[in-house]
Amino acid sequence: MCQVDSVGMPVVRFALVGAGVVGSGVLDIYFRDKVLWKDREGLDLELVGVATRTPSKVRHPVEVTTDASDLLHRTRPDFVLELAGGIDFPFELAKIAFEQGTSLITANKALLSEKGEEIFKLAWDKKLEVGYEAAVAGSIPIIRTFRTGLAGCRFEKLSGILNGTTNYILTQMETQGWDYHRALAKAQELGFAEADPTFDVEGVDAGHKLSLLASLAFQRKIPFSSIWTEGITKLQSIDIRFAKQLGFRIKLLASCQFMESGFLASVRPTLVSLNHPISNVQLELNAVTYNTIETGMGLLTGKGAGSLPTASAVIADLLYYAKRRGDWTRERNTFEAGNVSPIGTGKSRFYLRFSTVDKPGVLAEIASVLGQNSISIASMHQDSSEEPIQVILVTHSALEANLRAALEVIDAKVNIIKENTVSLPLLQDL
Ligand SMILES: NC(=O)c1ccc[n+]([C@@H]2O[C@H](COP(=O)([O-])OP(=O)(O)OC[C@H]3O[C@@H](n4cnc5c(N)ncnc54)[C@H](OP(=O)(O)O)[C@@H]3O)[C@@H](O)[C@H]2O)c1
């Protein structure tokens, strides 16, 4: 039975764990709008307490403790908002919550990527909700859109910019002419990148989000471990410059495509045509494009991180599930395993940058190996200001396994090749 207040309005009680960047945004929105929600949503949302490591950071009039499990046990709220981060602590918290009948709302993609199966199953068995709108693409309402607006569709492809930090770095490398390290330092100064940016720049964070989003879109489990993940650390200014000359912009693209042989899922730097709308998604913005049989291509874009943008998604989940409290949504989050194909089975055009010695015959040698592996060259460009010479080739469409076989042979030619070859796929079609 739902509790009601003195005027008969349903009272929904929630606790907040973690009052950092996102948690403090939730508190700001809650204390600004809780009265408005009574009128607009017909709900009396009661914050029963906050558990956070440093209570002095909470400036709002609410009980604050450092002991999250005690708070849950004492108050037995309808919902707990987990905004602490990490994996072990929030996983234990989720188990305590479910055991006592409390639903979970979280922004924690790493937690769901590692422990999602267990969390979703525990919640399902108890007929409880797990809201994670804020865990993927921050303020973009992508989870709800997939669950409701596109519920009648069959997905064919999903791709997007799911990490704002790397998009900010790539944008600044292009527009300011900065190298990777300078752009990263600026991102850290502005608070877009963590002190340890590994998860962002190596594509792990985007991979966690892609796993959640693709599983939901295709209704098949696409585990993070099956996603081919490459980061942006090997990119140089010359790649950004040549991409632009060729009519492309480099983006860290997360994508998952349904093919007859299985799903092709990857996070990797990709040359995106300047005609493709995703190439214009700049700085810390995120974007998701989807192709479904029924709708064709669609695009959603917005802020993927930050205090209020992310908090707005947490609040959206809270309001959505609070309104349905007592009427379990049966939202599925566990799926049969998807058949994920090795990356080599994909076909694409490729941008290749070879670092070579300045000697006659080098190009012919590279072209010969590519030819032996059924890879034909569409165009060739060269930057010969100093050694190693940078030779840029754009291929026609090729099977990635063939390209990898060719590059293994070419990169072993230490007499002509000075650094490992950079190879990036091209995204052209809408
Ligand atoms: N920041 C974003 O833009 C963003 C976007 C999307 C998703 N997320 C996700 O949202 C979650 C929170 O991120 P955030 O940026 O808000 O992190 P944050 O600023 O580091 O905040 C985490 C908060 O949790 C507290 N905390 C940590 N461990 C705790 C524990 N064991 N018990 C109680 N409190 C604990 C921290 O205390 P202290 O104050 O003492 O450190 C801090 O207040 C993460 O899962 C993150 O991946 C963040």
The ligand as a MOL file (V3000), in Angstrom:
LIG
                    3D

  0  0  0     0  0            999 V3000
M  V30 BEGIN CTAB
M  V30 COUNTS 48 52 0 0 0
M  V30 BEGIN ATOM
M  V30 1 N 30.1900 13.3790 -13.0960 0
M  V30 2 C 29.4630 13.1440 -14.1740 0
M  V30 3 O 29.2940 13.9980 -15.0350 0
M  V30 4 C 28.8160 11.8050 -14.3520 0
M  V30 5 C 28.0820 11.5740 -15.5210 0
M  V30 6 C 27.4270 10.3520 -15.6880 0
M  V30 7 C 27.5550 9.3860 -14.6970 0
M  V30 8 N 28.3090 9.6300 -13.6060 0 CHG=1
M  V30 9 C 28.3900 8.5810 -12.5860 0
M  V30 10 O 27.7810 9.0470 -11.4030 0
M  V30 11 C 28.4330 8.4970 -10.2710 0
M  V30 12 C 28.8950 9.6280 -9.3590 0
M  V30 13 O 29.7980 10.4280 -10.0850 0
M  V30 14 P 30.2930 11.8390 -9.5170 0
M  V30 15 O 30.9800 12.5130 -10.6420 0
M  V30 16 O 29.1970 12.5490 -8.8230 0 CHG=-1
M  V30 17 O 31.3820 11.3580 -8.4710 0
M  V30 18 P 31.9850 12.1810 -7.2490 0
M  V30 19 O 31.9280 13.6320 -7.5090 0
M  V30 20 O 33.2810 11.5510 -6.9180 0
M  V30 21 O 30.9360 11.8750 -6.0840 0
M  V30 22 C 30.8620 10.6530 -5.4180 0
M  V30 23 C 30.3260 10.9460 -4.0360 0
M  V30 24 O 30.1400 9.7280 -3.3290 0
M  V30 25 C 30.7820 9.8150 -2.0790 0
M  V30 26 N 31.2120 8.4680 -1.7150 0
M  V30 27 C 32.1650 7.7100 -2.2820 0
M  V30 28 N 32.2420 6.5100 -1.6720 0
M  V30 29 C 31.3080 6.5350 -0.6900 0
M  V30 30 C 30.9140 5.6140 0.3090 0
M  V30 31 N 31.4880 4.4160 0.4270 0
M  V30 32 N 29.9010 5.9680 1.1630 0
M  V30 33 C 29.3190 7.1550 1.0550 0
M  V30 34 N 29.6610 8.0980 0.1410 0
M  V30 35 C 30.6350 7.7630 -0.7220 0
M  V30 36 C 31.9370 10.7630 -2.2830 0
M  V30 37 O 32.3610 11.3150 -1.0660 0
M  V30 38 P 33.5120 12.4590 -1.0150 0
M  V30 39 O 32.7620 13.7370 -1.2590 0
M  V30 40 O 34.0900 12.3740 0.3380 0
M  V30 41 O 34.5090 12.1350 -2.0980 0
M  V30 42 C 31.2840 11.7910 -3.1990 0
M  V30 43 O 30.5200 12.7320 -2.4770 0
M  V30 44 C 29.5660 7.6230 -10.8100 0
M  V30 45 O 29.1340 6.3070 -10.9000 0
M  V30 46 C 29.8030 8.2020 -12.2080 0
M  V30 47 O 30.3290 7.2500 -13.1170 0
M  V30 48 C 28.9310 10.8030 -13.4040 0
M  V30 END ATOM
M  V30 BEGIN BOND
M  V30 1 1 1 2
M  V30 2 2 2 3
M  V30 3 1 2 4
M  V30 4 1 4 5
M  V30 5 2 4 48
M  V30 6 2 5 6
M  V30 7 1 6 7
M  V30 8 2 7 8
M  V30 9 1 8 9
M  V30 10 1 8 48
M  V30 11 1 9 10
M  V30 12 1 9 46
M  V30 13 1 10 11
M  V30 14 1 11 12
M  V30 15 1 11 44
M  V30 16 1 12 13
M  V30 17 1 13 14
M  V30 18 2 14 15
M  V30 19 1 14 16
M  V30 20 1 14 17
M  V30 21 1 17 18
M  V30 22 2 18 19
M  V30 23 1 18 20
M  V30 24 1 18 21
M  V30 25 1 21 22
M  V30 26 1 22 23
M  V30 27 1 23 24
M  V30 28 1 23 42
M  V30 29 1 24 25
M  V30 30 1 25 26
M  V30 31 1 25 36
M  V30 32 1 26 27
M  V30 33 1 26 35
M  V30 34 2 27 28
M  V30 35 1 28 29
M  V30 36 1 29 30
M  V30 37 2 29 35
M  V30 38 1 30 31
M  V30 39 2 30 32
M  V30 40 1 32 33
M  V30 41 2 33 34
M  V30 42 1 34 35
M  V30 43 1 36 37
M  V30 44 1 36 42
M  V30 45 1 37 38
M  V30 46 2 38 39
M  V30 47 1 38 40
M  V30 48 1 38 41
M  V30 49 1 42 43
M  V30 50 1 44 45
M  V30 51 1 44 46
M  V30 52 1 46 47
M  V30 END BOND
M  V30 END CTAB
M  END
